[in-house]
Each structure stands twice: as structure tokens, then as C-alpha cells.
Amino acid sequence: MDQTLINIAFTLAGGLGSFVLKATWDALNLLRKDLAELQKSISTQYVRREDFRDHAQDIKEMLVRIEAKLDSKQDKP
């Protein structure tokens, strides 16, 4: 009878362990799938840092030219 209880305990522990491992494995695969989708959407929705800096520099240069034009217009009577 003692061996039967030990066998039942090990069987239940193995089953519970298998269930936990399977749930963890499925969650990991779901996270991998979500990460792959996120990587795809990031490349289409967001601007790369270098591109942003280039465009920001262009805008700053335009603003400097506009400011210079306004300063030259202001000096005229």
C-alpha cells in the first residue's frame, strides 16, 4: 500500500509538472509570435533615429533662414 501511494504521488507530481511546463511553453511561443508582429509594425510605424535627426536638422536650417529674412526685413524702414 505504501508503494501505491508513492506511485500515485509521483504520477500526480509528474502530471502537474507537465502541465506547468506545457503552459509555460505555450506562453513563451505566444510571446515570440507577439514580438515578431511588434517588430514588423515598428518598422512601418516609427521613424528611425537617424532619419529623424536628419529631418530635424533640415527644419532647423530652414528656421534659421526664415529668421534671417525676418531680421533683414525688420531693419528696413
C-alpha positions, 0 to 999 in steps of 0.5 A: 500500500505504501508503494501505491501511494508513492506511485500515485504521488509521483504520477500526480507530481509528474502530471502537474509538472507537465502541465506547468511546463506545457503552459509555460511553453505555450506562453513563451511561443505566444510571446515570440509570435507577439514580438515578431508582429511588434517588430514588423509594425515598428518598422512601418510605424516609427521613424528611425533615429537617424532619419529623424535627426536628419529631418530635424536638422533640415527644419532647423536650417530652414528656421534659421533662414526664415529668421534671417529674412525676418531680421533683414526685413525688420531693419528696413524702414 
